[in-house]
Amino acid sequence: MSVLLLRLAGPLQSWGSAARFTRRTTENAPTKSGVIGLLAAAQGRRRDADLTDLAALEFGVRVDQPGTRLRDFQTAHHSDTLKAMPLSERFYLADAVFVAGVSGDPGLVQRLYEALLEPVFLPYLGRRSCPPSRPVTVAEPLDGELEPALREAPWEASGWYRNHRAASFRRRGVPSPDEVRLDLLLDSPPDPDRLPDITLRDLPLSFDARHRRYGLRGVRTTETRVPVAAGAARPSPPPHEPTALLTPVTPRTD
């Protein structure tokens, strides 16, 4: 088995599993359908393409930075008749960071990794209005199982979040721990002796716009501890002044 880890970070993300009509909600973590859609788009698969091989991949997510839920109230009009369309609510996760992973046949996983390096269609985080802020690929595919890979991956939280977390401990007068506790969401195969912790309808069967179809997927929830120093804090961006190189214009005196 081979594992491909993905860094899903951006200003906004939205991962719907039960979003319908005028109320488009988001789950608290990336869905399997959303990540499979990202991978299929990177490979250039059309919406009516077969997804059997991608849907069979084992899937898991680690919540490195949970983000904040954001609600957007939208209005729109038809461009030709200016007739008002129904009002809608769109929900997003702001400033969230996740490490997602898929596991399966080494050949398929390698092809997915190569597709992400040169995607046919640009990746986005659940909706086309949510581009990633950092490269999606974390590293080359790894040999082994998915759960240990997610547990051992470095912490990918942003620098400001690390500082905010450390400051919260200082305000309470306690030392910041050396480890951070992160939630894990993993595929839960059907088992008559154990029910899944969560059930989501996010197993992609078809992305065809004429008839999108999704199956039920069991999810097992657990947690892991990751060393705080395992993921180096991202440096602050360099100063950026776009007008600094422009030649100043001397005002006319006549």
Secondary structure in CASP SS format (residue, H / E / C, confidence):
PFRMAT SS
TARGET T0000
AUTHOR 0000-0000-0000
METHOD secondary structure of the structure
MODEL  1
M C 1.00
S E 1.00
V E 1.00
L E 1.00
L E 1.00
L E 1.00
R E 1.00
L E 1.00
A E 1.00
G E 1.00
P E 1.00
L E 1.00
Q E 1.00
S C 1.00
W C 1.00
G C 1.00
S C 1.00
A C 1.00
A C 1.00
R E 1.00
F C 1.00
T C 1.00
R E 1.00
R E 1.00
T C 1.00
T C 1.00
E C 1.00
N C 1.00
A C 1.00
P C 1.00
T C 1.00
K H 1.00
S H 1.00
G H 1.00
V H 1.00
I H 1.00
G H 1.00
L H 1.00
L H 1.00
A H 1.00
A H 1.00
A H 1.00
Q H 1.00
G C 1.00
R C 1.00
R C 1.00
R C 1.00
D C 1.00
A C 1.00
D C 1.00
L C 1.00
T H 1.00
D H 1.00
L H 1.00
A H 1.00
A C 1.00
L C 1.00
E E 1.00
F E 1.00
G E 1.00
V E 1.00
R E 1.00
V E 1.00
D E 1.00
Q E 1.00
P C 1.00
G C 1.00
T E 1.00
R E 1.00
L E 1.00
R E 1.00
D E 1.00
F E 1.00
Q E 1.00
T C 1.00
A C 1.00
H E 1.00
H C 1.00
S C 1.00
D C 1.00
T C 1.00
L C 1.00
K C 1.00
A E 1.00
M C 1.00
P C 1.00
L C 1.00
S E 1.00
E E 1.00
R E 1.00
F E 1.00
Y E 1.00
L E 1.00
A E 1.00
D E 1.00
A E 1.00
V E 1.00
F E 1.00
V E 1.00
A E 1.00
G E 1.00
V E 1.00
S E 1.00
G E 1.00
D C 1.00
P H 1.00
G H 1.00
L H 1.00
V H 1.00
Q H 1.00
R H 1.00
L H 1.00
Y H 1.00
E H 1.00
A H 1.00
L H 1.00
L H 1.00
E C 1.00
P C 1.00
V C 1.00
F C 1.00
L C 1.00
P C 1.00
Y C 1.00
L C 1.00
G C 1.00
R C 1.00
R C 1.00
S C 1.00
C C 1.00
P C 1.00
P C 1.00
S C 1.00
R C 1.00
P C 1.00
V C 1.00
T E 1.00
V C 1.00
A C 1.00
E C 1.00
P C 1.00
L E 1.00
D E 1.00
G C 1.00
E C 1.00
L H 1.00
E H 1.00
P H 1.00
A H 1.00
L H 1.00
R H 1.00
E H 1.00
A C 1.00
P C 1.00
W C 1.00
E C 1.00
A C 1.00
S C 1.00
G H 1.00
W H 1.00
Y H 1.00
R H 1.00
N H 1.00
H H 1.00
R H 1.00
A H 1.00
A H 1.00
S H 1.00
F H 1.00
R H 1.00
R H 1.00
R C 1.00
G C 1.00
V C 1.00
P C 1.00
S C 1.00
P C 1.00
D C 1.00
E E 1.00
V E 1.00
R E 1.00
L E 1.00
D E 1.00
L E 1.00
L E 1.00
L E 1.00
D E 1.00
S C 1.00
P C 1.00
P C 1.00
D C 1.00
P C 1.00
D C 1.00
R C 1.00
L C 1.00
P C 1.00
D C 1.00
I E 1.00
T E 1.00
L E 1.00
R E 1.00
D E 1.00
L E 1.00
P E 1.00
L E 1.00
S E 1.00
F C 1.00
D C 1.00
A C 1.00
R C 1.00
H C 1.00
R C 1.00
R E 1.00
Y E 1.00
G E 1.00
L E 1.00
R E 1.00
G E 1.00
V E 1.00
R E 1.00
T E 1.00
T E 1.00
E E 1.00
T E 1.00
R E 1.00
V E 1.00
P E 1.00
V H 1.00
A H 1.00
A H 1.00
G C 1.00
A C 1.00
A C 1.00
R C 1.00
P C 1.00
S C 1.00
P C 1.00
P C 1.00
P C 1.00
H C 1.00
E C 1.00
P C 1.00
T C 1.00
A C 1.00
L C 1.00
L C 1.00
T C 1.00
P C 1.00
V C 1.00
T C 1.00
P C 1.00
R C 1.00
T C 1.00
D C 1.00
END
